[in-house]
Amino acid sequence: MLKFEKSLSLAREAGFKAGMAHNLNEMAIIHTARGEYAEARELLAEAVEIYKEFNMEPEVSKSLNNVAVTYVKERDFKEAVSRYEELLTWDGKTDNRLGMGITLYNMGVIYESHLGEREEAQKRYSEALKIFKKLGNEKYIKAVEKNMVID
């Protein structure tokens, strides 16, 4: 954490905003691992703003995913789903099809394993499967099919 804090300080001094955002994201990952979810989300919010300002779409996606992960780890599954919806919207706008598929899969897991909403889970798995089949991504196709009830 000290190395990232030092790097963040240097990036701020130099006005290197992308570097600032990268450090904020990495520091947030450490906070998440420590169970410091609110702190992680504060850093991620700042990182997302910077990434959006500089049109760093993949980094926005990763950071929004990291926000959702904080809620999953905190076991606030309804909020996690809400954050995944936000990520899904972002990835749709930026045409990140793989990201959309992964997010839909993650939502399916939450609906099934944590919220007990099997029908909602199947809907998400089905949407994810369509995307992965279009992309020809066998690894993800197998992961989704393992969780789906196929008629």
FIVO-543718 format. One record per residue (C-alpha): x, y, z; residue number from 1. Coordinates in steps of 0.2 Angstrom, whole numbers, plus 5000, padded with zeros to 4 digits. Example, Ala and Ser with C-alpha at 12.3 -4.5 7.8 and 13.67 -1.06 7.14 Angstrom:
REM residues 2
  east  north    up  seq
  5062   4978  5039    1
  5068   4995  5036    2
//
This chain:
REM residues 151
  east  north    up  seq
  5000   5000  5000    1
  5014   5012  5004    2
  5022   5010  4987    3
  5005   5014  4978    4
  5002   5029  4990    5
  5020   5035  4985    6
  5016   5032  4967    7
  4999   5041  4968    8
  5008   5056  4977    9
  5021   5057  4963   10
  5007   5055  4949   11
  4997   5069  4958   12
  5013   5081  4958   13
  5016   5077  4940   14
  4998   5080  4935   15
  4998   5062  4928   16
  4980   5058  4930   17
  4980   5041  4921   18
  4994   5036  4934   19
  4983   5043  4948   20
  4968   5032  4943   21
  4979   5016  4941   22
  4986   5019  4958   23
  4968   5022  4965   24
  4962   5006  4957   25
  4976   4996  4964   26
  4974   5003  4982   27
  4956   4999  4981   28
  4960   4981  4977   29
  4970   4981  4993   30
  4956   4989  5003   31
  4944   4976  4997   32
  4956   4962  5001   33
  4957   4969  5019   34
  4938   4970  5020   35
  4938   4990  5019   36
  4924   4991  5007   37
  4919   5009  5009   38
  4937   5015  5007   39
  4939   5004  4992   40
  4923   5012  4984   41
  4929   5030  4987   42
  4945   5027  4978   43
  4936   5018  4964   44
  4924   5032  4962   45
  4938   5044  4959   46
  4947   5032  4947   47
  4931   5030  4937   48
  4929   5049  4935   49
  4947   5050  4929   50
  4946   5035  4917   51
  4930   5043  4910   52
  4938   5060  4908   53
  4952   5052  4897   54
  4940   5040  4888   55
  4949   5024  4895   56
  4934   5013  4893   57
  4942   4996  4897   58
  4948   5004  4914   59
  4931   5011  4918   60
  4924   4994  4915   61
  4937   4986  4927   62
  4934   4999  4940   63
  4915   4997  4939   64
  4918   4978  4941   65
  4929   4981  4956   66
  4915   4992  4964   67
  4902   4977  4962   68
  4915   4965  4969   69
  4916   4976  4985   70
  4897   4973  4987   71
  4898   4954  4984   72
  4912   4952  4997   73
  4902   4963  5009   74
  4887   4951  5005   75
  4876   4965  5000   76
  4870   4955  4984   77
  4856   4966  4979   78
  4868   4981  4978   79
  4880   4970  4969   80
  4867   4966  4956   81
  4863   4985  4955   82
  4881   4989  4952   83
  4883   4975  4939   84
  4868   4982  4930   85
  4878   4999  4929   86
  4893   4990  4922   87
  4882   4981  4910   88
  4875   4997  4904   89
  4893   5004  4902   90
  4899   4989  4893   91
  4884   4990  4881   92
  4888   5008  4877   93
  4906   5004  4874   94
  4903   4988  4865   95
  4913   4977  4877   96
  4904   4961  4872   97
  4915   4950  4882   98
  4913   4961  4898   99
  4894   4960  4895  100
  4894   4941  4895  101
  4905   4940  4910  102
  4894   4952  4920  103
  4878   4943  4915  104
  4886   4927  4921  105
  4891   4935  4937  106
  4874   4941  4940  107
  4867   4924  4936  108
  4878   4917  4950  109
  4872   4930  4962  110
  4854   4927  4958  111
  4855   4908  4959  112
  4867   4906  4974  113
  4864   4921  4985  114
  4847   4928  4981  115
  4838   4911  4977  116
  4830   4918  4961  117
  4833   4903  4949  118
  4822   4910  4935  119
  4832   4927  4935  120
  4848   4917  4936  121
  4843   4907  4921  122
  4839   4922  4911  123
  4856   4930  4914  124
  4865   4914  4910  125
  4855   4912  4894  126
  4860   4930  4889  127
  4878   4927  4893  128
  4878   4911  4883  129
  4872   4920  4868  130
  4886   4932  4869  131
  4899   4919  4872  132
  4893   4909  4857  133
  4894   4924  4846  134
  4911   4927  4852  135
  4916   4909  4850  136
  4923   4908  4868  137
  4923   4890  4873  138
  4930   4893  4890  139
  4915   4904  4895  140
  4902   4894  4885  141
  4907   4879  4896  142
  4906   4889  4912  143
  4889   4895  4909  144
  4882   4878  4902  145
  4888   4870  4919  146
  4876   4882  4928  147
  4862   4882  4916  148
  4846   4871  4916  149
  4846   4866  4898  150
  4829   4861  4891  151
//
